Amino acid sequence: MIKNRSELARRSIEIDLSSSQGNAFFLLGTAKRLCSQLGKNWEEIEKEMTSGDYENLLSVLEREFGDHIVLYR
Protein backbone atom coordinates (compact mmCIF):
# COMPACT_ATOMS: atom_id res chain seq x y z
CA MET A 1 0.00 0.00 0.00
CA ILE A 2 1.32 3.44 -0.90
CA LYS A 3 0.90 5.99 1.87
CA ASN A 4 1.42 9.70 2.15
CA ARG A 5 4.95 10.67 3.17
CA SER A 6 3.59 12.91 5.98
CA GLU A 7 2.44 9.78 7.82
CA LEU A 8 6.05 8.67 8.18
CA ALA A 9 6.93 11.54 10.51
CA ARG A 10 4.14 10.64 12.94
CA ARG A 11 5.12 7.01 13.35
CA SER A 12 7.06 6.13 16.46
CA ILE A 13 10.08 3.87 16.47
CA GLU A 14 9.59 1.16 19.08
CA ILE A 15 12.69 -0.18 20.83
CA ASP A 16 12.70 -3.12 23.25
CA LEU A 17 15.61 -2.40 25.59
CA SER A 18 15.71 -6.01 26.77
CA SER A 19 16.48 -7.22 23.22
CA SER A 20 19.51 -6.70 21.01
CA GLN A 21 18.04 -3.30 20.10
CA GLY A 22 18.74 -2.19 23.66
CA ASN A 23 22.51 -2.21 23.32
CA ALA A 24 24.25 1.16 23.37
CA PHE A 25 25.63 0.86 19.83
CA PHE A 26 22.18 0.24 18.34
CA LEU A 27 20.75 3.18 20.31
CA LEU A 28 23.55 5.48 19.19
CA GLY A 29 22.99 4.44 15.58
CA THR A 30 19.28 5.13 15.91
CA ALA A 31 20.01 8.55 17.39
CA LYS A 32 22.44 9.35 14.59
CA ARG A 33 19.87 8.42 11.95
CA LEU A 34 17.20 10.53 13.67
CA CYS A 35 19.58 13.49 13.91
CA SER A 36 20.10 13.30 10.18
CA GLN A 37 16.37 13.05 9.47
CA LEU A 38 15.41 15.83 11.91
CA GLY A 39 18.30 18.21 11.20
CA LYS A 40 19.74 17.99 14.72
CA ASN A 41 23.43 18.34 15.58
CA TRP A 42 24.73 14.77 15.93
CA GLU A 43 28.12 15.72 17.41
CA GLU A 44 26.59 17.57 20.37
CA ILE A 45 24.02 14.87 21.09
CA GLU A 46 26.57 12.06 20.74
CA LYS A 47 28.94 13.80 23.16
CA GLU A 48 26.18 14.13 25.74
CA MET A 49 24.91 10.58 25.22
CA THR A 50 28.38 9.08 25.69
CA SER A 51 29.42 11.29 28.61
CA GLY A 52 27.83 9.02 31.22
CA ASP A 53 26.47 5.57 31.81
CA TYR A 54 23.70 3.64 30.05
CA GLU A 55 20.96 5.42 32.02
CA ASN A 56 22.38 8.77 30.88
CA LEU A 57 22.30 7.56 27.28
CA LEU A 58 18.63 6.61 27.68
CA SER A 59 17.82 9.91 29.35
CA VAL A 60 19.34 11.96 26.52
CA LEU A 61 17.70 9.71 23.91
CA GLU A 62 14.31 10.21 25.54
CA ARG A 63 14.77 13.96 25.92
CA GLU A 64 15.97 14.54 22.35
CA PHE A 65 13.79 12.01 20.49
CA GLY A 66 10.91 11.20 22.84
CA ASP A 67 8.41 12.41 20.26
CA HIS A 68 9.74 9.87 17.75
CA ILE A 69 10.65 6.79 19.79
CA VAL A 70 9.05 4.56 22.40
CA LEU A 71 11.39 2.66 24.71
CA TYR A 72 10.27 -0.56 26.44
CA ARG A 73 12.09 -2.12 29.40
Distance bins in CASP14 RR format, pairs under 12 A and 6 or more apart:
PFRMAT RR
TARGET T0000
AUTHOR 0000-0000-0000
RMODE 2
METHOD distances of the structure
MODEL  1
1 7 0 0 0 0 0 1 0 0 0 0 0
3 9 0 0 0 0 0 1 0 0 0 0 0
3 10 0 0 0 0 0 1 0 0 0 0 0
3 11 0 0 0 0 1 0 0 0 0 0 0
4 10 0 0 0 0 0 1 0 0 0 0 0
4 11 0 0 0 0 0 1 0 0 0 0 0
5 11 0 0 0 0 0 1 0 0 0 0 0
8 37 0 0 0 0 1 0 0 0 0 0 0
8 68 0 0 0 0 0 1 0 0 0 0 0
9 34 0 0 0 0 0 1 0 0 0 0 0
9 37 0 0 0 0 1 0 0 0 0 0 0
9 38 0 0 0 0 1 0 0 0 0 0 0
9 67 0 0 0 0 1 0 0 0 0 0 0
9 68 0 0 0 0 1 0 0 0 0 0 0
10 67 0 0 0 0 1 0 0 0 0 0 0
10 68 0 0 0 0 1 0 0 0 0 0 0
11 37 0 0 0 0 0 1 0 0 0 0 0
11 67 0 0 0 0 0 1 0 0 0 0 0
11 68 0 0 0 0 1 0 0 0 0 0 0
11 69 0 0 0 0 0 1 0 0 0 0 0
11 70 0 0 0 0 0 1 0 0 0 0 0
12 34 0 0 0 0 0 1 0 0 0 0 0
12 65 0 0 0 0 1 0 0 0 0 0 0
12 66 0 0 0 0 1 0 0 0 0 0 0
12 67 0 0 0 0 1 0 0 0 0 0 0
12 68 1 0 0 1 0 0 0 0 0 0 0
12 69 1 0 0 1 0 0 0 0 0 0 0
12 70 1 0 1 0 0 0 0 0 0 0 0
12 71 0 0 0 0 0 1 0 0 0 0 0
12 72 0 0 0 0 0 1 0 0 0 0 0
13 21 0 0 0 0 1 0 0 0 0 0 0
13 26 0 0 0 0 0 1 0 0 0 0 0
13 27 0 0 0 0 0 1 0 0 0 0 0
13 29 0 0 0 0 0 1 0 0 0 0 0
13 30 1 0 0 1 0 0 0 0 0 0 0
13 31 0 0 0 0 0 1 0 0 0 0 0
13 33 0 0 0 0 1 0 0 0 0 0 0
13 34 1 0 0 1 0 0 0 0 0 0 0
13 37 0 0 0 0 0 1 0 0 0 0 0
13 61 0 0 0 0 0 1 0 0 0 0 0
13 65 0 0 0 0 1 0 0 0 0 0 0
13 66 0 0 0 0 1 0 0 0 0 0 0
13 67 0 0 0 0 0 1 0 0 0 0 0
13 68 1 0 0 1 0 0 0 0 0 0 0
13 69 1 0 1 0 0 0 0 0 0 0 0
13 70 1 0 0 1 0 0 0 0 0 0 0
13 71 0 0 0 0 1 0 0 0 0 0 0
13 72 0 0 0 0 0 1 0 0 0 0 0
14 21 0 0 0 0 1 0 0 0 0 0 0
14 22 0 0 0 0 0 1 0 0 0 0 0
14 30 0 0 0 0 0 1 0 0 0 0 0
14 66 0 0 0 0 0 1 0 0 0 0 0
14 68 0 0 0 0 0 1 0 0 0 0 0
14 69 1 0 0 1 0 0 0 0 0 0 0
14 70 1 0 1 0 0 0 0 0 0 0 0
14 71 0 0 0 0 1 0 0 0 0 0 0
14 72 1 0 0 1 0 0 0 0 0 0 0
15 21 1 0 1 0 0 0 0 0 0 0 0
15 22 1 0 0 1 0 0 0 0 0 0 0
15 23 0 0 0 0 0 1 0 0 0 0 0
15 26 1 0 0 1 0 0 0 0 0 0 0
15 27 1 0 0 1 0 0 0 0 0 0 0
15 29 0 0 0 0 0 1 0 0 0 0 0
15 30 1 0 0 1 0 0 0 0 0 0 0
15 31 0 0 0 0 0 1 0 0 0 0 0
15 34 0 0 0 0 0 1 0 0 0 0 0
15 58 0 0 0 0 1 0 0 0 0 0 0
15 61 0 0 0 0 1 0 0 0 0 0 0
15 62 0 0 0 0 0 1 0 0 0 0 0
15 65 0 0 0 0 0 1 0 0 0 0 0
15 66 0 0 0 0 0 1 0 0 0 0 0
15 68 0 0 0 0 0 1 0 0 0 0 0
15 69 1 0 0 1 0 0 0 0 0 0 0
15 70 1 0 0 1 0 0 0 0 0 0 0
15 71 1 0 1 0 0 0 0 0 0 0 0
15 72 1 0 0 1 0 0 0 0 0 0 0
15 73 0 0 0 0 0 1 0 0 0 0 0
16 22 1 0 0 1 0 0 0 0 0 0 0
16 23 0 0 0 0 0 1 0 0 0 0 0
16 26 0 0 0 0 0 1 0 0 0 0 0
16 27 0 0 0 0 0 1 0 0 0 0 0
16 69 0 0 0 0 0 1 0 0 0 0 0
16 70 0 0 0 0 1 0 0 0 0 0 0
16 71 0 0 0 0 1 0 0 0 0 0 0
16 72 1 0 1 0 0 0 0 0 0 0 0
16 73 0 0 0 0 1 0 0 0 0 0 0
17 23 0 0 0 0 1 0 0 0 0 0 0
17 24 0 0 0 0 0 1 0 0 0 0 0
17 26 0 0 0 0 1 0 0 0 0 0 0
17 27 0 0 0 0 1 0 0 0 0 0 0
17 30 0 0 0 0 0 1 0 0 0 0 0
17 54 0 0 0 0 1 0 0 0 0 0 0
17 55 0 0 0 0 0 1 0 0 0 0 0
17 57 0 0 0 0 0 1 0 0 0 0 0
17 58 1 0 0 1 0 0 0 0 0 0 0
17 61 0 0 0 0 0 1 0 0 0 0 0
17 62 0 0 0 0 0 1 0 0 0 0 0
17 69 0 0 0 0 0 1 0 0 0 0 0
17 70 0 0 0 0 0 1 0 0 0 0 0
17 71 1 0 1 0 0 0 0 0 0 0 0
17 72 1 0 0 1 0 0 0 0 0 0 0
17 73 1 0 1 0 0 0 0 0 0 0 0
18 71 0 0 0 0 0 1 0 0 0 0 0
18 72 1 0 0 1 0 0 0 0 0 0 0
18 73 1 0 0 1 0 0 0 0 0 0 0
19 26 0 0 0 0 1 0 0 0 0 0 0
19 27 0 0 0 0 0 1 0 0 0 0 0
19 71 0 0 0 0 0 1 0 0 0 0 0
19 72 0 0 0 0 1 0 0 0 0 0 0
19 73 0 0 0 0 0 1 0 0 0 0 0
20 26 1 0 0 1 0 0 0 0 0 0 0
20 27 0 0 0 0 0 1 0 0 0 0 0
21 27 1 0 0 1 0 0 0 0 0 0 0
21 28 0 0 0 0 0 1 0 0 0 0 0
21 29 0 0 0 0 0 1 0 0 0 0 0
21 30 0 0 0 0 1 0 0 0 0 0 0
21 69 0 0 0 0 0 1 0 0 0 0 0
21 70 0 0 0 0 0 1 0 0 0 0 0
21 71 0 0 0 0 1 0 0 0 0 0 0
21 72 0 0 0 0 1 0 0 0 0 0 0
22 28 0 0 0 0 0 1 0 0 0 0 0
22 29 0 0 0 0 0 1 0 0 0 0 0
22 30 0 0 0 0 1 0 0 0 0 0 0
22 54 0 0 0 0 1 0 0 0 0 0 0
22 57 0 0 0 0 1 0 0 0 0 0 0
22 58 0 0 0 0 1 0 0 0 0 0 0
22 61 0 0 0 0 0 1 0 0 0 0 0
22 69 0 0 0 0 0 1 0 0 0 0 0
22 71 0 0 0 0 1 0 0 0 0 0 0
22 72 0 0 0 0 1 0 0 0 0 0 0
22 73 0 0 0 0 1 0 0 0 0 0 0
23 29 0 0 0 0 0 1 0 0 0 0 0
23 30 0 0 0 0 0 1 0 0 0 0 0
23 54 0 0 0 0 1 0 0 0 0 0 0
23 57 0 0 0 0 0 1 0 0 0 0 0
23 58 0 0 0 0 0 1 0 0 0 0 0
24 30 0 0 0 0 0 1 0 0 0 0 0
24 31 0 0 0 0 0 1 0 0 0 0 0
24 46 0 0 0 0 0 1 0 0 0 0 0
24 49 0 0 0 0 1 0 0 0 0 0 0
24 50 0 0 0 0 1 0 0 0 0 0 0
24 52 0 0 0 0 0 1 0 0 0 0 0
24 53 0 0 0 0 1 0 0 0 0 0 0
24 54 1 0 0 1 0 0 0 0 0 0 0
24 55 0 0 0 0 0 1 0 0 0 0 0
24 56 0 0 0 0 0 1 0 0 0 0 0
24 57 1 0 1 0 0 0 0 0 0 0 0
24 58 0 0 0 0 1 0 0 0 0 0 0
24 60 0 0 0 0 0 1 0 0 0 0 0
24 61 0 0 0 0 0 1 0 0 0 0 0
25 31 0 0 0 0 0 1 0 0 0 0 0
25 32 0 0 0 0 0 1 0 0 0 0 0
25 49 0 0 0 0 0 1 0 0 0 0 0
25 50 0 0 0 0 0 1 0 0 0 0 0
25 54 0 0 0 0 0 1 0 0 0 0 0
25 57 0 0 0 0 0 1 0 0 0 0 0
26 32 0 0 0 0 0 1 0 0 0 0 0
26 33 0 0 0 0 0 1 0 0 0 0 0
26 57 0 0 0 0 0 1 0 0 0 0 0
26 61 0 0 0 0 0 1 0 0 0 0 0
26 69 0 0 0 0 0 1 0 0 0 0 0
26 71 0 0 0 0 0 1 0 0 0 0 0
27 33 0 0 0 0 0 1 0 0 0 0 0
27 34 0 0 0 0 0 1 0 0 0 0 0
27 45 0 0 0 0 0 1 0 0 0 0 0
27 46 0 0 0 0 0 1 0 0 0 0 0
27 49 1 0 0 1 0 0 0 0 0 0 0
27 50 0 0 0 0 0 1 0 0 0 0 0
27 54 0 0 0 0 1 0 0 0 0 0 0
27 55 0 0 0 0 0 1 0 0 0 0 0
27 56 0 0 0 0 0 1 0 0 0 0 0
27 57 1 0 0 1 0 0 0 0 0 0 0
27 58 1 0 0 1 0 0 0 0 0 0 0
27 59 0 0 0 0 0 1 0 0 0 0 0
27 60 0 0 0 0 1 0 0 0 0 0 0
27 61 1 0 1 0 0 0 0 0 0 0 0
27 62 0 0 0 0 0 1 0 0 0 0 0
27 64 0 0 0 0 0 1 0 0 0 0 0
27 65 0 0 0 0 1 0 0 0 0 0 0
27 69 0 0 0 0 1 0 0 0 0 0 0
27 71 0 0 0 0 1 0 0 0 0 0 0
28 34 0 0 0 0 0 1 0 0 0 0 0
28 35 0 0 0 0 0 1 0 0 0 0 0
28 42 0 0 0 0 1 0 0 0 0 0 0
28 45 0 0 0 0 1 0 0 0 0 0 0
28 46 1 0 0 1 0 0 0 0 0 0 0
28 47 0 0 0 0 0 1 0 0 0 0 0
28 48 0 0 0 0 0 1 0 0 0 0 0
28 49 1 0 0 1 0 0 0 0 0 0 0
28 50 1 0 0 1 0 0 0 0 0 0 0
28 54 0 0 0 0 0 1 0 0 0 0 0
28 57 1 0 0 1 0 0 0 0 0 0 0
28 58 0 0 0 0 0 1 0 0 0 0 0
28 60 0 0 0 0 0 1 0 0 0 0 0
28 61 0 0 0 0 1 0 0 0 0 0 0
28 65 0 0 0 0 0 1 0 0 0 0 0
29 35 0 0 0 0 1 0 0 0 0 0 0
29 36 0 0 0 0 0 1 0 0 0 0 0
29 42 0 0 0 0 1 0 0 0 0 0 0
29 45 0 0 0 0 0 1 0 0 0 0 0
29 46 0 0 0 0 1 0 0 0 0 0 0
29 49 0 0 0 0 0 1 0 0 0 0 0
29 50 0 0 0 0 0 1 0 0 0 0 0
29 57 0 0 0 0 0 1 0 0 0 0 0
29 61 0 0 0 0 0 1 0 0 0 0 0
29 65 0 0 0 0 0 1 0 0 0 0 0
29 69 0 0 0 0 0 1 0 0 0 0 0
30 36 0 0 0 0 0 1 0 0 0 0 0
30 37 0 0 0 0 0 1 0 0 0 0 0
30 42 0 0 0 0 0 1 0 0 0 0 0
30 45 0 0 0 0 0 1 0 0 0 0 0
30 46 0 0 0 0 0 1 0 0 0 0 0
30 49 0 0 0 0 0 1 0 0 0 0 0
30 57 0 0 0 0 0 1 0 0 0 0 0
30 58 0 0 0 0 0 1 0 0 0 0 0
30 61 1 0 0 1 0 0 0 0 0 0 0
30 64 0 0 0 0 0 1 0 0 0 0 0
30 65 0 0 0 0 1 0 0 0 0 0 0
30 66 0 0 0 0 0 1 0 0 0 0 0
30 68 0 0 0 0 1 0 0 0 0 0 0
30 69 1 0 0 1 0 0 0 0 0 0 0
30 70 0 0 0 0 0 1 0 0 0 0 0
30 71 0 0 0 0 0 1 0 0 0 0 0
31 37 0 0 0 0 0 1 0 0 0 0 0
31 38 0 0 0 0 0 1 0 0 0 0 0
31 40 0 0 0 0 1 0 0 0 0 0 0
31 41 0 0 0 0 0 1 0 0 0 0 0
31 42 1 0 0 1 0 0 0 0 0 0 0
31 43 0 0 0 0 0 1 0 0 0 0 0
31 44 0 0 0 0 0 1 0 0 0 0 0
31 45 1 0 0 1 0 0 0 0 0 0 0
31 46 1 0 0 1 0 0 0 0 0 0 0
31 47 0 0 0 0 0 1 0 0 0 0 0
31 48 0 0 0 0 0 1 0 0 0 0 0
31 49 1 0 0 1 0 0 0 0 0 0 0
31 50 0 0 0 0 0 1 0 0 0 0 0
31 57 0 0 0 0 1 0 0 0 0 0 0
31 58 0 0 0 0 0 1 0 0 0 0 0
31 60 0 0 0 0 1 0 0 0 0 0 0
31 61 1 0 1 0 0 0 0 0 0 0 0
31 62 0 0 0 0 0 1 0 0 0 0 0
31 63 0 0 0 0 0 1 0 0 0 0 0
31 64 1 0 0 1 0 0 0 0 0 0 0
31 65 1 0 0 1 0 0 0 0 0 0 0
31 66 0 0 0 0 0 1 0 0 0 0 0
31 68 0 0 0 0 0 1 0 0 0 0 0
31 69 0 0 0 0 1 0 0 0 0 0 0
31 71 0 0 0 0 0 1 0 0 0 0 0
32 38 0 0 0 0 0 1 0 0 0 0 0
32 39 0 0 0 0 0 1 0 0 0 0 0
32 40 0 0 0 0 1 0 0 0 0 0 0
32 41 0 0 0 0 0 1 0 0 0 0 0
32 42 1 0 1 0 0 0 0 0 0 0 0
32 43 0 0 0 0 0 1 0 0 0 0 0
32 45 0 0 0 0 1 0 0 0 0 0 0
32 46 1 0 0 1 0 0 0 0 0 0 0
32 49 0 0 0 0 1 0 0 0 0 0 0
32 50 0 0 0 0 0 1 0 0 0 0 0
32 61 0 0 0 0 0 1 0 0 0 0 0
32 64 0 0 0 0 0 1 0 0 0 0 0
32 65 0 0 0 0 0 1 0 0 0 0 0
33 39 0 0 0 0 0 1 0 0 0 0 0
33 40 0 0 0 0 0 1 0 0 0 0 0
33 42 0 0 0 0 1 0 0 0 0 0 0
33 45 0 0 0 0 0 1 0 0 0 0 0
33 65 0 0 0 0 0 1 0 0 0 0 0
33 68 0 0 0 0 0 1 0 0 0 0 0
33 69 0 0 0 0 0 1 0 0 0 0 0
34 40 1 0 0 1 0 0 0 0 0 0 0
34 41 0 0 0 0 0 1 0 0 0 0 0
34 42 0 0 0 0 1 0 0 0 0 0 0
34 45 0 0 0 0 1 0 0 0 0 0 0
34 46 0 0 0 0 0 1 0 0 0 0 0
34 49 0 0 0 0 0 1 0 0 0 0 0
34 61 0 0 0 0 1 0 0 0 0 0 0
34 64 1 0 0 1 0 0 0 0 0 0 0
34 65 1 0 1 0 0 0 0 0 0 0 0
34 66 0 0 0 0 1 0 0 0 0 0 0
34 67 0 0 0 0 0 1 0 0 0 0 0
34 68 1 0 0 1 0 0 0 0 0 0 0
34 69 1 0 0 1 0 0 0 0 0 0 0
35 41 1 0 0 1 0 0 0 0 0 0 0
35 42 1 0 1 0 0 0 0 0 0 0 0
35 43 0 0 0 0 1 0 0 0 0 0 0
35 44 0 0 0 0 1 0 0 0 0 0 0
35 45 1 0 0 1 0 0 0 0 0 0 0
35 46 0 0 0 0 1 0 0 0 0 0 0
35 48 0 0 0 0 0 1 0 0 0 0 0
35 49 0 0 0 0 0 1 0 0 0 0 0
35 60 0 0 0 0 0 1 0 0 0 0 0
35 61 0 0 0 0 0 1 0 0 0 0 0
35 64 0 0 0 0 1 0 0 0 0 0 0
35 65 0 0 0 0 1 0 0 0 0 0 0
35 68 0 0 0 0 0 1 0 0 0 0 0
36 42 1 0 0 1 0 0 0 0 0 0 0
36 45 0 0 0 0 0 1 0 0 0 0 0
37 65 0 0 0 0 0 1 0 0 0 0 0
37 68 0 0 0 0 1 0 0 0 0 0 0
37 69 0 0 0 0 0 1 0 0 0 0 0
38 45 0 0 0 0 0 1 0 0 0 0 0
38 64 0 0 0 0 1 0 0 0 0 0 0
38 65 1 0 0 1 0 0 0 0 0 0 0
38 66 0 0 0 0 0 1 0 0 0 0 0
38 67 0 0 0 0 1 0 0 0 0 0 0
38 68 1 0 0 1 0 0 0 0 0 0 0
38 69 0 0 0 0 0 1 0 0 0 0 0
39 45 0 0 0 0 0 1 0 0 0 0 0
39 64 0 0 0 0 0 1 0 0 0 0 0
39 65 0 0 0 0 0 1 0 0 0 0 0
40 46 0 0 0 0 0 1 0 0 0 0 0
40 48 0 0 0 0 0 1 0 0 0 0 0
40 49 0 0 0 0 0 1 0 0 0 0 0
40 60 0 0 0 0 0 1 0 0 0 0 0
40 63 0 0 0 0 0 1 0 0 0 0 0
40 64 1 0 0 1 0 0 0 0 0 0 0
40 65 0 0 0 0 1 0 0 0 0 0 0
40 67 0 0 0 0 0 1 0 0 0 0 0
40 68 0 0 0 0 0 1 0 0 0 0 0
41 47 0 0 0 0 1 0 0 0 0 0 0
41 48 0 0 0 0 0 1 0 0 0 0 0
41 64 0 0 0 0 0 1 0 0 0 0 0
42 48 0 0 0 0 0 1 0 0 0 0 0
42 49 0 0 0 0 1 0 0 0 0 0 0
42 50 0 0 0 0 0 1 0 0 0 0 0
42 64 0 0 0 0 0 1 0 0 0 0 0
42 65 0 0 0 0 0 1 0 0 0 0 0
43 49 0 0 0 0 0 1 0 0 0 0 0
43 50 0 0 0 0 0 1 0 0 0 0 0
44 50 0 0 0 0 0 1 0 0 0 0 0
44 51 0 0 0 0 0 1 0 0 0 0 0
44 60 0 0 0 0 0 1 0 0 0 0 0
44 64 0 0 0 0 1 0 0 0 0 0 0
45 51 0 0 0 0 0 1 0 0 0 0 0
45 57 0 0 0 0 0 1 0 0 0 0 0
45 59 0 0 0 0 0 1 0 0 0 0 0
45 60 1 0 0 1 0 0 0 0 0 0 0
45 61 0 0 0 0 1 0 0 0 0 0 0
45 63 0 0 0 0 1 0 0 0 0 0 0
45 64 1 0 1 0 0 0 0 0 0 0 0
45 65 0 0 0 0 1 0 0 0 0 0 0
46 57 0 0 0 0 0 1 0 0 0 0 0
46 60 0 0 0 0 1 0 0 0 0 0 0
46 61 0 0 0 0 0 1 0 0 0 0 0
46 64 0 0 0 0 0 1 0 0 0 0 0
47 56 0 0 0 0 0 1 0 0 0 0 0
47 57 0 0 0 0 0 1 0 0 0 0 0
47 60 0 0 0 0 1 0 0 0 0 0 0
48 56 0 0 0 0 1 0 0 0 0 0 0
48 57 0 0 0 0 1 0 0 0 0 0 0
48 59 0 0 0 0 1 0 0 0 0 0 0
48 60 1 0 1 0 0 0 0 0 0 0 0
48 61 0 0 0 0 0 1 0 0 0 0 0
48 63 0 0 0 0 1 0 0 0 0 0 0
48 64 0 0 0 0 1 0 0 0 0 0 0
49 55 0 0 0 0 0 1 0 0 0 0 0
49 56 1 0 0 1 0 0 0 0 0 0 0
49 57 1 0 1 0 0 0 0 0 0 0 0
49 58 0 0 0 0 1 0 0 0 0 0 0
49 59 0 0 0 0 1 0 0 0 0 0 0
49 60 1 0 1 0 0 0 0 0 0 0 0
49 61 1 0 0 1 0 0 0 0 0 0 0
49 62 0 0 0 0 0 1 0 0 0 0 0
49 63 0 0 0 0 0 1 0 0 0 0 0
49 64 0 0 0 0 1 0 0 0 0 0 0
49 65 0 0 0 0 0 1 0 0 0 0 0
50 56 0 0 0 0 1 0 0 0 0 0 0
50 57 1 0 0 1 0 0 0 0 0 0 0
50 60 0 0 0 0 1 0 0 0 0 0 0
50 61 0 0 0 0 0 1 0 0 0 0 0
51 57 0 0 0 0 1 0 0 0 0 0 0
51 59 0 0 0 0 0 1 0 0 0 0 0
51 60 0 0 0 0 1 0 0 0 0 0 0
52 58 0 0 0 0 0 1 0 0 0 0 0
52 59 0 0 0 0 1 0 0 0 0 0 0
52 60 0 0 0 0 1 0 0 0 0 0 0
53 59 0 0 0 0 1 0 0 0 0 0 0
53 60 0 0 0 0 0 1 0 0 0 0 0
54 60 0 0 0 0 0 1 0 0 0 0 0
54 61 0 0 0 0 0 1 0 0 0 0 0
54 71 0 0 0 0 0 1 0 0 0 0 0
54 73 0 0 0 0 0 1 0 0 0 0 0
55 61 0 0 0 0 0 1 0 0 0 0 0
55 62 0 0 0 0 0 1 0 0 0 0 0
55 71 0 0 0 0 0 1 0 0 0 0 0
55 73 0 0 0 0 0 1 0 0 0 0 0
56 62 0 0 0 0 0 1 0 0 0 0 0
56 63 0 0 0 0 0 1 0 0 0 0 0
57 63 0 0 0 0 0 1 0 0 0 0 0
57 64 0 0 0 0 0 1 0 0 0 0 0
57 65 0 0 0 0 0 1 0 0 0 0 0
57 71 0 0 0 0 0 1 0 0 0 0 0
58 64 0 0 0 0 0 1 0 0 0 0 0
58 65 0 0 0 0 0 1 0 0 0 0 0
58 66 0 0 0 0 0 1 0 0 0 0 0
58 69 0 0 0 0 0 1 0 0 0 0 0
58 71 1 0 0 1 0 0 0 0 0 0 0
58 72 0 0 0 0 0 1 0 0 0 0 0
58 73 0 0 0 0 1 0 0 0 0 0 0
59 65 0 0 0 0 0 1 0 0 0 0 0
59 66 0 0 0 0 0 1 0 0 0 0 0
59 71 0 0 0 0 0 1 0 0 0 0 0
60 66 0 0 0 0 0 1 0 0 0 0 0
60 69 0 0 0 0 0 1 0 0 0 0 0
61 67 0 0 0 0 0 1 0 0 0 0 0
61 68 0 0 0 0 0 1 0 0 0 0 0
61 69 1 0 0 1 0 0 0 0 0 0 0
61 70 0 0 0 0 0 1 0 0 0 0 0
61 71 1 0 0 1 0 0 0 0 0 0 0
62 68 0 0 0 0 0 1 0 0 0 0 0
62 69 1 0 0 1 0 0 0 0 0 0 0
62 70 0 0 0 0 1 0 0 0 0 0 0
62 71 1 0 0 1 0 0 0 0 0 0 0
62 73 0 0 0 0 0 1 0 0 0 0 0
63 69 0 0 0 0 0 1 0 0 0 0 0
63 71 0 0 0 0 0 1 0 0 0 0 0
65 71 0 0 0 0 1 0 0 0 0 0 0
END
